[in-house]
Amino acid sequence: MTGPPSAGDGEPAGASEPDYRFTLANERTYLAWIRSALALLAGGAAITQLLPELGPRPLRLALGLGLVCFALVLSAAAYRRWIAVDEAIRAGRPLPRSRLPLLLLAVVGTAIGVTLVLILLGP
């Protein structure tokens, strides 16, 4: 005995695609998170390579490498979030909550604080 008839793409014949606007909104949100990760990456690279007068080198490297590492974490978390939201939309479930905005706030707030300290410690 075989399973239910298929529409050809792995979904049951009665399943329908969600409204494309929701899928596109989810994709735009994912791309916004990726832009944030790219901005963190660029900021981290700039701090380590282009601002030698911004405070002591070890603190500058810690801040820059921290931003670069968080950019990697944020891009991976954004992808996982995009998948989870897509699955929820397709299954008709409520969208999952995310801690990404709070995490981004904490990291950017910390980076701002460390940058202020580096500016004050500067020449």
N, C-alpha and C positions, 0 to 999 in steps of 0.2 A: 504494500500500500504506500502510496506517495503522499507528500504533504499537500497543502492547499495550492491551488493554481497560482502561478507567479506572473507578475507583470513583465518579467524579463530582467529585472534588475535586483532581484533578491527580496522584493517586497511582495506581500500577498496581493492578490488581484484587487481586493477591495480597498487597499490603502491608497490614500491620496497624498500628494505633496502639500506641505504647508504653504501658506501665502508667501510668495517670493519676497515680499517686502520685509517679512520677519527674518528670513534667511539673509537678505542683503544688509539689514540693520545689524545683525549679529556679525557679519563679515566686516562692516565698517567699524564696529566696536573693537574687533580683533586688530584691525589695522591701526586704530588709534593707540592700542596698547603697544604695538610694535613700534610706532613712531616714538612713543615715550621711551621705549628701550633703546632705540637708536639715539635719542637725545642724551640719555644717560651715558651711552657708549662714547659719543662725541665729547661730552663734558669730561668724562674720565680720561680720555686720551689727551684732551687739551690741557687738563690740569697737570698731567705727568710730563707732557712733552713741550708745551708752549709757554708755560708760566714759571720759569726758573726763579723769578724773584718773589713768588708767592710762598713765603714762609720756609721753614726747614724742609729739606728734601724728604726725610722719612715720613713726615706728616702729609706732605703733598702726595707722595707715592701711595700711602695708605688710603687717602681720600680717593685718588684717581682709580686705583685698583679696586677699591670697594664699589665705586660706581660702575666700573666695567663688569665686575662679577654680578652685581645686582641686575645689570642689563641682561645678562645671560639668564638669570633666574626669572626675571620678568617676562622675557620672550617665551620661555618654556611654559610658565604659568598661564600666559595669555593663550597659548595654543590649547592647553588642557581646558581652559575656560570656554574657548570657542567650541570645542568638541562637546563639552557637557551641555552647553546651551543649545547647540544644534540637536542633540539627542532629546533634550527636554521638549523643544519645539515640535519635533517630529512625533513624539509620543503623547503630546498634549498635556504634559506635566507642568507644574509651576517651575519657573526658572530658578536655578540654584543661586544661593547668595554667594557673594565673593568678598574675600578679605583683601583683594588686590588694591583697592583704593586706599585703605588704611595703611597697608604695607608701603605703598608708594609715598604716601604722606610722611610716614615715619622716616623713610630713607632720604627723601628730599629735604625734609626738615633738619635731619641730622647733618646732611651735606651742607646746608646753608649755615648751620651753626659752626661746623668745622671750618668752613671757608671764612667766616667772620673772624674766627680765632687766628687763622693763617694771615689774614689781612692785617690784623692788629700786631702780630708777631713779625711782620715784614720789616724791611729795612727802614 
